[in-house]
Amino acid sequence: MSDYNEKIIADFARTNGKPGGGMQGRPVLLLHAIGAKSGIERTNPLMFHREGDGPWFIFASMGGAPTDPAWYRNVVANPEFDISVGDGTRIDRVPVRARVLEGEERQTIYATQSRNWPQFADYAEKTSRDHIPVIELTPR
């Protein structure tokens, strides 16, 4: 894991889910995915989109890199795992089930994320992938 991610994870814990620095003011969760090959839990901080009490949506953007992030392969291989979410007063660990969105459903959610956080539009333009995967996380 990168030092950058480690700092965000530590800050997430210290602030009960509201990290500062480059992630200040951004919706962040911790993804506790199970390694596709290793079976070991891996934790990644990710921005998300959520409306009310609906599902969480995460985005395999990897900053517009030409390949999907490793955590995405883990989520596809093992779609049941936990996330940590916080509101600034406490952190909850929530068991979830992942579903990769397709077609118009994916496009609608990605467009919303791009409007809310314009760097996601930049990632989509930058990548050579057909599209950036969007994953829906629902409580199980």
C-alpha positions in Angstrom: 0.0 0.0 0.0 1.2 3.5 -0.7 2.2 6.0 2.0 -0.5 8.2 0.6 -3.2 5.6 1.2 -1.8 4.8 4.6 -2.0 8.4 5.7 -5.6 8.7 4.5 -6.5 5.5 6.4 -4.9 6.7 9.6 -6.6 10.1 9.2 -9.9 8.4 8.5 -9.6 6.5 11.8 -8.4 9.6 13.7 -11.3 11.8 12.4 -14.1 9.1 12.5 -14.4 9.0 8.8 -13.8 12.6 7.8 -10.1 12.8 6.6 -8.4 16.0 6.0 -5.5 16.9 3.6 -6.2 16.2 0.0 -9.4 14.3 0.9 -10.9 17.0 3.1 -14.6 17.6 2.4 -14.7 14.6 0.1 -16.9 11.5 0.7 -14.5 8.7 1.6 -15.0 5.1 2.7 -12.6 2.3 3.4 -12.9 -0.7 1.2 -11.9 -3.9 2.9 -11.8 -6.2 -0.1 -10.5 -9.8 -0.1 -7.5 -10.5 -2.3 -8.5 -12.4 -5.5 -5.3 -14.6 -5.3 -4.1 -14.2 -1.7 -7.4 -14.3 0.2 -6.0 -11.5 2.4 -8.0 -8.5 3.3 -6.8 -5.3 1.6 -7.9 -1.8 2.7 -8.2 1.1 0.2 -9.6 4.5 0.8 -12.0 5.5 -2.0 -14.3 8.4 -2.8 -17.9 7.4 -3.1 -21.3 8.6 -4.2 -24.5 8.0 -2.1 -27.9 9.5 -2.1 -29.7 9.3 1.3 -29.8 5.8 2.6 -29.3 4.3 -0.8 -26.3 2.1 -1.9 -22.8 3.4 -2.0 -21.2 3.7 -5.5 -17.4 3.5 -5.9 -15.4 4.1 -9.1 -12.4 2.1 -10.4 -10.8 5.2 -11.9 -7.2 4.8 -10.7 -6.7 8.5 -11.7 -7.4 7.6 -15.3 -4.7 5.0 -15.5 -4.9 2.6 -18.5 -5.6 -0.4 -16.2 -8.2 -1.2 -13.6 -7.0 -0.9 -10.0 -6.1 -4.2 -8.1 -8.9 -3.6 -5.7 -11.4 -3.8 -8.6 -10.2 -7.3 -9.5 -10.6 -8.3 -5.8 -14.1 -7.0 -5.7 -15.1 -8.8 -8.8 -13.5 -12.1 -7.6 -15.0 -11.8 -4.0 -18.1 -9.5 -4.1 -19.0 -9.9 -0.4 -16.8 -7.9 1.9 -17.0 -4.9 4.3 -16.6 -1.2 4.1 -16.0 1.4 6.8 -18.0 4.6 6.8 -17.8 7.5 9.2 -19.8 10.6 9.9 -17.2 12.5 12.0 -18.5 11.1 15.3 -18.1 7.4 14.7 -17.1 4.7 12.2 -19.3 1.8 11.2 -18.1 -1.3 9.5 -20.8 -2.5 7.1 -21.0 -5.9 5.3 -21.8 -5.2 1.7 -22.3 -7.0 -1.6 -20.8 -5.5 -4.8 -22.4 -5.4 -8.2 -20.6 -3.9 -11.3 -23.0 -1.6 -13.1 -23.4 -1.7 -16.9 -24.8 0.4 -19.7 -27.1 3.4 -18.9 -27.1 2.6 -15.2 -23.3 2.9 -15.1 -23.3 6.0 -17.3 -25.9 7.8 -15.1 -24.0 7.2 -11.9 -20.7 8.1 -13.4 -22.1 11.3 -14.9 -23.4 12.3 -11.5 -20.0 11.7 -9.9 -18.3 13.7 -12.6 -20.7 16.7 -12.0 -20.1 16.5 -8.3 -16.3 16.0 -8.6 -15.0 17.2 -12.0 -11.7 15.2 -11.7 -13.8 12.1 -12.5 -14.6 13.5 -15.9 -10.9 14.1 -16.4 -10.1 10.5 -15.5 -12.6 9.2 -18.1 -11.0 11.4 -20.8 -7.5 10.4 -19.7 -7.9 6.6 -19.7 -7.5 4.4 -22.7 -10.0 1.9 -21.1 -13.4 1.6 -22.7 -14.9 3.1 -19.5 -14.2 3.4 -15.8 -16.1 0.7 -13.9 -18.8 1.8 -11.4 -19.6 -0.6 -8.5 -22.7 -0.5 -6.4 -22.4 -1.6 -2.8 -25.5 -2.7 -0.9 -25.7 -3.8 2.7 -26.0 -7.6 3.2 
